[in-house]
Amino acid sequence: MHSHLPDPVTVSAAQRPEHAFAETDLGRRLLGLQASGSSSQRAVAEHLLRNPVRLVARSIEELAQETGVSTATISRFARQAGFGGYPEMRGAIAATLEEILQPVEKLRARIEQGGDAPMAQGLEATLANVRATAESLGGLGAAVARLAAARTVYVMGFGLSAHVAAVLALGLQPFCPTLVNVVEFGGTEIAAGRLMNAGPQDVLVAISFPRYASDAVHLARYAHDRGTHVIAITDSPASPLARVADQSLFAPSAHPILSSSFAGAMVAAEALVSGMMMSNHDNVAHAARLTDAISAYLYRGDGDRPKR
């Protein structure tokens, strides 16, 4: 029987409970099964990582129905995770959540105080995502160092993530010897062609949020297999993109209305650009020269109007 519970975890009120849960000892154990287990194990592990709060009230039959596997499979999964069975695993998850949910409940209370108005709840969720992203960018310095040393920087995002990728590419371009926006135009075939020359001296910044683009995951794995350092900007350690990346910058994206909020992703993108700009004095000087070069085209007021 497995009786050890993870050490207490301190999280901010803005951090999503499933994100904090994935960072515990138990969460990392489930991430291991998600990464290396069978297809049924991956399905159960991903469901647990995404819905730890809901699981506490689920019977084994309900969990089996939600994941599309048998109750026997869930019992085996619990034993492979180090527990005597499903009830013990559910109890360990509940105990872990008890350590991390108290500050999250403060955020939940603030949202509920705004009433049932969806717009108010959406704004609260967006602000929470921005705060959580700002507090979780501890690996930003290492990511900037990789970008600064790269021969070529590739930026990739499909669907709505393509807009975040475009902003990031525009900001990084003045400070990178070579920068390629993989999905700037064309489909998956064109994007794959742009990654053909990626190698160990290069960096790929891959961006994907729920609902994840399978092309982003497949091409990130392709680049990783070629030795390219992959930096993921995604929502959670449970993201399929995080599993193929060398480094991840997490930007929570849960939203009560939208499929994903991209406010946190934009915070991460701007932080990377700011980090690159300040990474050496040459970049600061280059930014100043760029401003001078475009100053003639910037609006200054009525005095700029041409004389007739």
QUIZISUL-V769156 format. One line per field, one symbol per residue. psi: psi as a letter, one per 30 degrees, with the letter a starting at -180 (. if undefined). A space follows every 50 residues. Layout:
psi = ???
This chain:
psi = kkfklllkkkllffkkeeeeeffleeeeeeeeeeefaleeeeeeeeeeef heeeefgkleeeeeeefglleeeeeeeeeffglfaeeeeeeeeeeeeeff fefefeeeeeeffgagjeeeeeeeeeeeeeeeeefghfgeeeeeeeeffk ekkkkkklbffeeeeeeeeeefefgkekkkjehellaeeeeeeffegkaf glkkjkkklkkkkeeeeeeeeeeefggkkkkkjaflffkfeffflfkkjk jkgkkfelekkgeeeeeeeeeeeeeeegfleeeeeeeeeeeeefefgkkf afffkkk.
